[in-house]
């Protein structure tokens, strides 16, 4: 089977809204800074710098999210750019998985030993979710693990 990659889709409407809020905020704070500076008034540096920083976070927020992805292939599940804590893995092999539960925004993996681990899904569209479900159904038949949906 070919590889399936689940990555954040930044072309959705809510990501465009985030970016628009960022653009409007940067323009607003930059123009207020320039207008105060040309008039010779005192510039409130804390509010201006804070506003530009927070607006730029909204502006670049979708690109930060884009880096987080999951790759499903013949060997298993690979996490890319996830924050891993002590004891968490970035790779899950199909041979060690006995049950995989697909929930609303996460995948719960139960190992053959009995322990379970949760992987939070990146922001996805309905098309990506349906493709993921079909891919996991095919993989469950090939690799012989139980697939549940909740």
Residue frames relative to the residue before (quaternion, step in Angstrom):
aa qw qx qy qz dx dy dz
X 1.0000 0.0000 0.0000 0.0000 0.00 0.00 0.00
X 0.4630 -0.6816 0.4845 0.2938 3.53 -1.10 0.63
X 0.6431 -0.5573 0.3929 0.3484 3.51 -1.31 0.43
X 0.1616 -0.7597 0.6230 0.0924 3.58 -1.12 0.77
X 0.1224 -0.7976 0.5900 0.0276 3.57 -0.83 1.05
X 0.1457 -0.7712 0.6166 0.0612 3.58 -0.78 1.08
X 0.0969 0.8031 -0.5694 0.1465 3.55 -0.38 1.30
X 0.6154 -0.5547 0.4084 0.3833 3.57 -1.19 0.52
X 0.2624 -0.7502 0.5893 0.1451 3.55 -0.92 0.97
X 0.1864 -0.8298 0.5192 0.0847 3.60 -0.30 1.25
X 0.5688 0.5974 -0.3982 0.4012 3.60 1.20 0.11
X 0.4617 0.6767 -0.4581 0.3449 3.61 1.22 0.12
X 0.6670 -0.5509 0.3345 0.3738 3.55 -1.22 0.50
X 0.6812 0.4881 -0.3212 0.4411 3.62 0.89 -0.78
X 0.6099 0.5167 -0.3631 0.4787 3.61 1.12 -0.47
X 0.6301 0.5158 -0.3305 0.4773 3.58 1.08 -0.68
X 0.6161 0.5318 -0.3413 0.4702 3.59 1.10 -0.67
X 0.6187 0.5324 -0.3381 0.4685 3.61 0.99 -0.81
X 0.6838 0.4831 -0.2892 0.4640 3.55 0.85 -0.99
X 0.6454 0.5193 -0.3261 0.4555 3.64 0.98 -0.79
X 0.6263 0.5220 -0.3365 0.4712 3.59 1.02 -0.77
X 0.6503 0.5215 -0.3074 0.4591 3.58 1.00 -0.81
X 0.6586 0.5026 -0.3094 0.4667 3.59 0.93 -0.89
X 0.6661 0.4993 -0.3026 0.4641 3.57 0.90 -0.94
X 0.6677 0.5100 -0.3060 0.4477 3.60 0.94 -0.85
X 0.6555 0.4982 -0.3194 0.4691 3.59 0.91 -0.86
X 0.6537 0.5048 -0.3115 0.4700 3.60 0.93 -0.87
X 0.6555 0.5269 -0.3120 0.4419 3.59 0.91 -0.91
X 0.7257 0.4262 -0.2594 0.4737 3.59 0.76 -0.99
X 0.6369 0.5199 -0.3404 0.4562 3.61 1.02 -0.68
X 0.6783 0.4733 -0.3052 0.4719 3.61 0.92 -0.82
X 0.6323 0.5092 -0.3563 0.4625 3.61 1.00 -0.67
X 0.6187 0.5332 -0.3343 0.4702 3.59 1.08 -0.70
X 0.6840 0.4819 -0.2904 0.4643 3.60 0.85 -0.96
X 0.6597 0.5081 -0.3166 0.4543 3.62 0.93 -0.83
X 0.6624 0.4868 -0.3108 0.4771 3.60 0.94 -0.81
X 0.6584 0.5172 -0.3053 0.4537 3.57 1.02 -0.80
X 0.6813 0.4766 -0.3003 0.4675 3.62 0.95 -0.81
X 0.6711 0.4780 -0.3013 0.4800 3.62 1.09 -0.60
X 0.4625 -0.7030 0.4324 0.3238 3.57 1.22 -0.26
X 0.4316 0.6942 -0.4688 0.3348 3.57 1.19 0.39
X 0.6123 -0.5292 0.4267 0.4037 3.54 -1.31 0.27
X 0.2991 -0.7576 0.5592 0.1544 3.54 -0.95 0.95
X 0.3197 -0.7221 0.5839 0.1880 3.55 -0.90 0.98
X 0.2399 -0.8389 0.4741 0.1185 3.56 0.11 1.33
X 0.6411 0.5425 -0.3384 0.4244 3.58 0.94 -0.82
X 0.6984 0.4515 -0.2824 0.4782 3.59 0.83 -0.93
X 0.6597 0.5202 -0.3209 0.4373 3.59 0.93 -0.82
X 0.6970 0.4568 -0.2773 0.4781 3.59 0.80 -0.98
X 0.6465 0.5128 -0.3205 0.4651 3.60 0.95 -0.83
X 0.6608 0.5098 -0.3077 0.4569 3.60 0.93 -0.84
X 0.6634 0.4872 -0.3091 0.4764 3.59 0.95 -0.83
X 0.6476 0.5099 -0.3304 0.4598 3.63 0.96 -0.76
X 0.6958 0.4599 -0.2905 0.4690 3.61 0.81 -0.90
X 0.6377 0.5122 -0.3325 0.4695 3.59 1.02 -0.66
X 0.6619 0.4894 -0.3177 0.4706 3.58 0.99 -0.73
X 0.5659 0.5565 -0.3917 0.4654 3.61 1.15 -0.44
X 0.6510 0.4865 -0.3121 0.4920 3.60 0.96 -0.80
X 0.6456 0.5390 -0.3194 0.4366 3.57 1.03 -0.79
X 0.7946 0.3056 -0.1477 0.5034 3.59 0.89 -0.92
X 0.3751 0.7636 -0.4590 0.2561 3.61 1.26 0.04
X 0.6740 0.4849 -0.3349 0.4456 3.68 0.79 -0.77
X 0.6499 0.5121 -0.3303 0.4542 3.61 1.01 -0.66
X 0.6074 0.5337 -0.3534 0.4704 3.59 1.12 -0.58
X 0.6699 0.5016 -0.2930 0.4624 3.57 0.98 -0.86
X 0.5962 0.6109 -0.3632 0.3733 3.59 1.03 -0.73
X 0.6313 0.5728 -0.3382 0.3987 3.59 1.05 -0.67
X 0.6461 0.5118 -0.3263 0.4628 3.61 1.15 -0.50
X 0.1772 0.7941 -0.5614 0.1508 3.60 -0.69 1.05
X 0.2828 -0.7116 0.6157 0.1860 3.51 -1.40 0.32
X 0.1339 -0.7793 0.6082 0.0694 3.57 -0.99 0.83
X 0.1319 -0.7675 0.6256 0.0465 3.54 -0.86 1.05
X 0.1208 0.7921 -0.5896 0.1013 3.59 -0.73 1.03
X 0.7896 -0.3313 0.2347 0.4601 3.58 -1.31 -0.22
X 0.6976 0.4776 -0.2778 0.4561 3.59 1.00 -0.77
X 0.7390 -0.3513 0.2621 0.5116 3.60 0.94 -0.81
X 0.6472 -0.4771 0.4189 0.4220 3.53 -1.23 -0.66
X 0.1041 -0.7872 0.6070 0.0331 3.56 -0.90 0.99
X 0.2297 -0.7534 0.6007 0.1375 3.56 -0.97 0.89
X 0.1276 -0.7835 0.6058 0.0531 3.55 -0.98 0.92
X 0.8634 0.0121 -0.0648 0.5003 3.55 -0.91 1.08
X 0.3797 0.6651 -0.5360 0.3553 3.55 0.85 1.02
X 0.4399 -0.6395 0.5459 0.3157 3.56 -1.15 0.55
X 0.0944 -0.7999 0.5913 0.0389 3.57 -0.55 1.11
X 0.2669 -0.7561 0.5823 0.1343 3.50 -1.03 0.87
X 0.7437 -0.3933 0.2710 0.4678 3.55 -1.26 0.06
X 0.8188 0.2419 -0.1951 0.4826 3.55 -0.82 1.01
X 0.6160 0.5354 -0.3646 0.4483 3.62 1.18 -0.19
X 0.2956 -0.7610 0.5575 0.1508 3.52 -1.11 0.75
X 0.3981 -0.6911 0.5444 0.2598 3.55 -1.27 0.39
X 0.7444 0.3128 -0.1903 0.5584 3.60 1.26 -0.26
X 0.0581 -0.7629 0.6435 0.0215 3.53 -1.08 0.82
X 0.2410 -0.7866 0.5552 0.1224 3.58 -0.62 1.12
X 0.5645 -0.6234 0.4289 0.3299 3.56 -1.05 0.83
X 0.6181 0.5779 -0.3460 0.4053 3.60 1.06 -0.69
X 0.7154 0.4392 -0.2457 0.4848 3.59 1.13 -0.60
X 0.6160 0.5567 -0.3413 0.4405 3.62 1.25 -0.15
X 0.1707 -0.7871 0.5852 0.0939 3.57 -0.85 0.99
X 0.8009 0.0415 0.0042 0.5974 3.58 1.09 -0.66
X 0.0713 -0.7779 0.6240 0.0211 3.56 -1.01 0.85
X 0.1028 -0.7987 0.5926 0.0185 3.58 -0.68 1.13
X 0.1986 -0.7739 0.5947 0.0894 3.56 -0.80 1.08
X 0.0850 -0.8011 0.5924 0.0059 3.55 -0.50 1.23
X 0.8022 -0.3212 0.2091 0.4578 3.54 -1.34 -0.11
X 0.8332 -0.0047 0.0400 0.5515 3.59 0.72 -1.01
X 0.7429 0.3250 -0.2289 0.5387 3.58 1.17 0.44
X 0.3104 -0.6928 0.6156 0.2116 3.49 -1.37 0.33
X 0.1631 -0.7674 0.6138 0.0878 3.56 -0.87 0.98
X 0.1358 -0.7985 0.5858 0.0281 3.55 -0.66 1.18
X 0.1180 -0.7702 0.6233 0.0656 3.56 -0.82 1.02
X 0.3574 -0.7507 0.5248 0.1826 3.55 -0.73 1.14
X 0.6438 -0.5141 0.3947 0.4068 3.56 -1.28 0.21
X 0.5948 0.5556 -0.3540 0.4606 3.57 1.22 -0.42
X 0.5737 -0.5985 0.3735 0.4161 3.58 1.13 -0.64
X 0.5785 0.5702 -0.3947 0.4294 3.59 1.18 -0.25
X 0.2260 -0.7784 0.5718 0.1265 3.56 -1.15 0.56
X 0.1182 -0.7695 0.6257 0.0485 3.51 -1.25 0.59
X 0.2807 -0.7647 0.5613 0.1464 3.53 -1.04 0.82
X 0.1120 -0.7495 0.6484 0.0720 3.53 -1.12 0.79
X 0.3163 -0.7398 0.5643 0.1847 3.56 -0.71 1.08
X 0.3965 -0.7222 0.5176 0.2310 3.56 -0.86 0.99
X 0.4778 -0.6259 0.5118 0.3436 3.60 -1.08 0.58
X 0.6658 -0.4747 0.3661 0.4443 3.61 -1.24 0.31
X 0.0246 -0.8320 0.5506 -0.0635 3.56 -0.67 1.14
X 0.4146 -0.6540 0.5605 0.2936 3.55 -1.36 0.17
X 0.6669 -0.4991 0.3593 0.4207 3.59 -1.26 0.24
X 0.6108 0.5467 -0.3507 0.4528 3.60 1.07 -0.66
X 0.6585 0.5036 -0.3084 0.4665 3.57 0.93 -0.88
X 0.6475 0.5206 -0.3207 0.4548 3.58 1.01 -0.80
X 0.6661 0.4863 -0.3148 0.4699 3.60 0.93 -0.81
X 0.6261 0.5169 -0.3347 0.4782 3.62 1.05 -0.69
X 0.6389 0.5222 -0.3202 0.4653 3.58 1.02 -0.79
X 0.6501 0.5189 -0.3202 0.4535 3.59 0.95 -0.85
X 0.6739 0.4760 -0.3090 0.4730 3.60 0.88 -0.85
X 0.6357 0.5246 -0.3316 0.4590 3.59 1.00 -0.77
X 0.6834 0.4800 -0.2925 0.4659 3.59 0.91 -0.88
X 0.6086 0.5365 -0.3561 0.4636 3.62 1.08 -0.61
X 0.6571 0.4929 -0.3073 0.4804 3.57 0.96 -0.84
X 0.6769 0.4915 -0.2914 0.4641 3.57 0.93 -0.88
X 0.6170 0.5432 -0.3473 0.4513 3.62 1.08 -0.66
X 0.6481 0.4991 -0.3232 0.4758 3.59 1.06 -0.67
X 0.6916 0.4808 -0.2809 0.4601 3.58 0.94 -0.87
X 0.7948 0.3353 -0.1503 0.4829 3.59 0.77 -1.05
X 0.3792 -0.7860 0.4286 0.2341 3.60 1.34 0.07
X 0.4588 0.5922 -0.5403 0.3833 3.54 0.45 1.26
X 0.5361 -0.6399 0.4553 0.3096 3.55 -1.22 0.50
X 0.1493 -0.7851 0.5980 0.0619 3.58 -0.90 0.98
X 0.0434 -0.7875 0.6147 -0.0120 3.56 -0.83 1.06
X 0.1536 -0.7565 0.6272 0.1037 3.55 -1.23 0.58
X 0.0561 -0.7938 0.6055 0.0130 3.55 -0.94 0.93
